[in-house]
Amino acid sequence: MFQLNKKEFELLKSTGVHGRRGKAPFVFTKLGVAMEKKYDKQFKVVFDTLRDALIPALENDRKKIGIKKK
């Protein structure tokens, strides 16, 4: 991953794409994209496991609101 130089950023802006606050965005090379795709499944397993572990804990910490039935 690398940041576009000023000339590349100007070319990109001419297509209607803008960076945050006018700063040149970071981009991936073809190799970076290929590596990301290669590891997506592995990261998905990790993130799904973390989500499954954290969501019940977060839900238990929340106060229930609304009308309580007696």
Backbone as a printed PyTorch tensor [residue, N CA C, xyz], in Angstrom:
tensor([[[  0.8620,  -1.1560,   0.0000],
         [  0.0000,   0.0000,   0.0000],
         [  0.9110,   1.2230,   0.0000]],

        [[  0.5420,   2.2180,  -0.7940],
         [  1.3260,   3.4300,  -0.8490],
         [  0.4110,   4.6280,  -1.1060]],

        [[  0.9590,   5.8210,  -0.9050],
         [  0.1850,   7.0370,  -1.1040],
         [  0.5050,   7.6010,  -2.4840]],

        [[ -0.5310,   8.0670,  -3.1820],
         [ -0.3380,   8.6520,  -4.4990],
         [  0.5120,   9.9100,  -4.4000]],

        [[  1.3180,  10.1620,  -5.4510],
         [  2.0580,  11.4180,  -5.4720],
         [  1.1350,  12.5230,  -5.9950]],

        [[  1.6280,  13.7510,  -6.0040],
         [  0.7880,  14.8970,  -6.3600],
         [  0.2220,  14.7780,  -7.7840]],

        [[  1.0450,  14.3650,  -8.7340],
         [  0.5910,  14.2440, -10.1260],
         [ -0.4900,  13.1610, -10.2560]],

        [[ -0.2610,  12.0040,  -9.6240],
         [ -1.2470,  10.9190,  -9.6710],
         [ -2.5600,  11.3500,  -9.0210]],

        [[ -2.4490,  12.0770,  -7.9130],
         [ -3.6370,  12.5440,  -7.2110],
         [ -4.4220,  13.5320,  -8.0650]],

        [[ -3.7300,  14.4280,  -8.7480],
         [ -4.4110,  15.3870,  -9.6320],
         [ -5.1500,  14.6540, -10.7530]],

        [[ -4.5330,  13.6250, -11.3120],
         [ -5.2000,  12.8310, -12.3480],
         [ -6.4360,  12.1350, -11.7890]],

        [[ -6.3250,  11.6170, -10.5910],
         [ -7.4460,  10.9350,  -9.9610],
         [ -8.5750,  11.9190,  -9.6590]],

        [[ -8.2230,  13.1140,  -9.1810],
         [ -9.2410,  14.1240,  -8.8670],
         [-10.0130,  14.5300, -10.1210]],

        [[ -9.3460,  14.5090, -11.2840],
         [-10.0160,  14.8890, -12.5210],
         [-11.1090,  13.8950, -12.9020]],

        [[-11.1020,  12.7030, -12.2920],
         [-12.1440,  11.7030, -12.5550],
         [-13.2830,  11.8060, -11.5480]],

        [[-13.1720,  12.7560, -10.6070],
         [-14.2350,  12.9470,  -9.6330],
         [-13.9790,  12.2890,  -8.2960]],

        [[-12.8140,  11.6790,  -8.1090],
         [-12.4580,  11.0380,  -6.8440],
         [-11.6440,  12.0220,  -6.0240]],

        [[-11.9930,  12.1650,  -4.7560],
         [-11.2790,  13.1080,  -3.8880],
         [-10.8260,  12.4060,  -2.6210]],

        [[ -9.6490,  12.7840,  -2.1390],
         [ -9.1490,  12.2490,  -0.8810],
         [ -9.7440,  13.0200,   0.2820]],

        [[ -9.5480,  12.5190,   1.4700],
         [-10.0170,  13.2230,   2.6610],
         [ -9.2610,  14.5240,   2.8140]],

        [[-10.0000,  15.6000,   2.9910],
         [ -9.3930,  16.9150,   3.2420],
         [ -8.3520,  17.2770,   2.2040]],

        [[ -8.5310,  16.7970,   0.9900],
         [ -7.6080,  17.1430,  -0.0820],
         [ -6.2930,  16.3980,  -0.0540]],

        [[ -6.1500,  15.4400,   0.8510],
         [ -4.9130,  14.6670,   0.9180],
         [ -4.9860,  13.5030,  -0.0570]],

        [[ -3.8430,  13.1520,  -0.6060],
         [ -3.7850,  12.0280,  -1.5310],
         [ -4.1200,  10.7340,  -0.7840]],

        [[ -4.9700,   9.8940,  -1.3700],
         [ -5.3490,   8.6480,  -0.7010],
         [ -4.2510,   7.5930,  -0.8060]],

        [[ -4.3440,   6.6140,   0.0730],
         [ -3.4750,   5.4550,  -0.0150],
         [ -4.1440,   4.4480,  -0.9340]],

        [[ -3.3530,   3.7340,  -1.7150],
         [ -3.8870,   2.7850,  -2.6890],
         [ -3.1100,   1.4720,  -2.6160]],

        [[ -3.7060,   0.4270,  -3.1810],
         [ -3.0720,  -0.8830,  -3.2410],
         [ -2.5080,  -1.1290,  -4.6300]],

        [[ -1.4410,  -1.8930,  -4.7060],
         [ -0.9550,  -2.3870,  -5.9930],
         [ -1.7660,  -3.6360,  -6.3370]],

        [[ -1.5870,  -4.1460,  -7.5500],
         [ -2.2680,  -5.3830,  -7.9320],
         [ -1.8710,  -6.5170,  -7.0010]],

        [[ -0.6070,  -6.5580,  -6.6050],
         [ -0.1390,  -7.6030,  -5.6950],
         [ -0.8170,  -7.4710,  -4.3390]],

        [[ -0.9680,  -6.2310,  -3.8640],
         [ -1.6330,  -6.0110,  -2.5790],
         [ -3.0660,  -6.4800,  -2.6000]],

        [[ -3.7650,  -6.2180,  -3.7020],
         [ -5.1590,  -6.6550,  -3.8330],
         [ -5.2230,  -8.1740,  -3.8790]],

        [[ -4.2950,  -8.7960,  -4.6060],
         [ -4.2710, -10.2630,  -4.6900],
         [ -4.0190, -10.8720,  -3.3170]],

        [[ -3.1090, -10.2770,  -2.5410],
         [ -2.8280, -10.7960,  -1.1970],
         [ -4.0420, -10.6190,  -0.2980]],

        [[ -4.7220,  -9.4790,  -0.4530],
         [ -5.9180,  -9.2420,   0.3650],
         [ -6.9690, -10.2950,   0.0790]],

        [[ -7.1780, -10.6000,  -1.1890],
         [ -8.1630, -11.6210,  -1.5510],
         [ -7.7430, -12.9900,  -1.0130]],

        [[ -6.4380, -13.2420,  -1.0250],
         [ -5.9300, -14.5360,  -0.5620],
         [ -6.2450, -14.7500,   0.9130]],

        [[ -6.1470, -13.6890,   1.7040],
         [ -6.3180, -13.8120,   3.1450],
         [ -7.7000, -13.4170,   3.6480]],

        [[ -8.5890, -12.9810,   2.7620],
         [ -9.9280, -12.5630,   3.1730],
         [-10.6600, -13.6500,   3.9550]],

        [[-10.6250, -14.8760,   3.4800],
         [-11.3440, -15.9650,   4.1520],
         [-10.8070, -16.2020,   5.5550]],

        [[ -9.4760, -16.1290,   5.6960],
         [ -8.8820, -16.3510,   7.0120],
         [ -9.2680, -15.2270,   7.9760]],

        [[ -9.2360, -13.9830,   7.4880],
         [ -9.6240, -12.8660,   8.3440],
         [-11.1040, -12.9290,   8.6860]],

        [[-11.9290, -13.3830,   7.7390],
         [-13.3550, -13.4890,   7.9990],
         [-13.6120, -14.4450,   9.1580]],

        [[-12.8990, -15.5510,   9.1920],
         [-13.0570, -16.5140,  10.2810],
         [-12.7110, -15.8570,  11.6140]],

        [[-11.6220, -15.0990,  11.6360],
         [-11.1930, -14.4320,  12.8760],
         [-12.2300, -13.3930,  13.2970]],

        [[-12.6610, -12.5430,  12.3610],
         [-13.6220, -11.4900,  12.6980],
         [-14.9710, -12.0660,  13.1060]],

        [[-15.4180, -13.1180,  12.4400],
         [-16.6840, -13.7520,  12.8190],
         [-16.6090, -14.3270,  14.2300]],

        [[-15.4730, -14.9400,  14.5600],
         [-15.2840, -15.5060,  15.8960],
         [-15.2830, -14.4090,  16.9500]],

        [[-14.5780, -13.3120,  16.6740],
         [-14.5580, -12.1830,  17.6120],
         [-15.9520, -11.5910,  17.7840]],

        [[-16.6670, -11.4090,  16.6760],
         [-18.0170, -10.8420,  16.7340],
         [-18.9320, -11.7320,  17.5650]],

        [[-18.8640, -13.0340,  17.3230],
         [-19.7120, -13.9660,  18.0750],
         [-19.3890, -13.9390,  19.5680]],

        [[-18.1280, -13.7080,  19.8950],
         [-17.7320, -13.6710,  21.3050],
         [-18.1130, -12.3510,  21.9650]],

        [[-18.0570, -11.2490,  21.2170],
         [-18.2750,  -9.9290,  21.8030],
         [-19.7320,  -9.4920,  21.8370]],

        [[-20.5230,  -9.8580,  20.8550],
         [-21.9040,  -9.3730,  20.7900],
         [-22.7280,  -9.7890,  22.0070]],

        [[-22.7070, -11.0380,  22.4300],
         [-23.4930, -11.3760,  23.6300],
         [-23.0440, -10.5700,  24.8570]],

        [[-21.7610, -10.3390,  24.9980],
         [-21.2700,  -9.5620,  26.1410],
         [-21.7810,  -8.1270,  26.0630]],

        [[-21.7970,  -7.5560,  24.8790],
         [-22.2840,  -6.1830,  24.7150],
         [-23.7800,  -6.0980,  24.9700]],

        [[-24.5230,  -7.0810,  24.5080],
         [-25.9790,  -7.0680,  24.7000],
         [-26.3500,  -7.2070,  26.1740]],

        [[-25.5810,  -7.9610,  26.9360],
         [-25.8590,  -8.1440,  28.3620],
         [-25.5850,  -6.8730,  29.1590]],

        [[-24.6860,  -6.0210,  28.6690],
         [-24.3390,  -4.7880,  29.3750],
         [-25.3660,  -3.6750,  29.1580]],

        [[-26.2110,  -3.8080,  28.1740],
         [-27.1830,  -2.7600,  27.8620],
         [-28.3890,  -2.8470,  28.7820]],

        [[-28.8720,  -1.6790,  29.1860],
         [-30.0950,  -1.6490,  29.9750],
         [-31.2730,  -1.7870,  29.0250]],

        [[-32.2180,  -2.6000,  29.4110],
         [-33.4190,  -2.7620,  28.5870],
         [-34.3490,  -1.5930,  28.8470]],

        [[-34.8890,  -1.0420,  27.7500],
         [-35.8010,   0.0780,  27.8880],
         [-37.1810,  -0.3300,  27.3890]],

        [[-38.1790,   0.4220,  27.7890],
         [-39.5270,   0.1350,  27.3300],
         [-40.4580,  -0.1670,  28.4940]],

        [[-41.6440,  -0.5670,  28.1580],
         [-42.6610,  -0.8740,  29.1570],
         [-42.4990,  -2.3260,  29.5730]],

        [[-42.4640,  -2.5360,  30.8860],
         [-42.3210,  -3.9010,  31.4050],
         [-43.6920,  -4.4740,  31.6950]],

        [[-43.9030,  -5.6850,  31.2470],
         [-45.1820,  -6.3710,  31.5290],
         [-45.1200,  -6.9600,  32.9140]],

        [[-46.2390,  -6.8730,  33.6440],
         [-46.2850,  -7.4320,  35.0070],
         [-46.9850,  -8.7570,  34.9970]]])
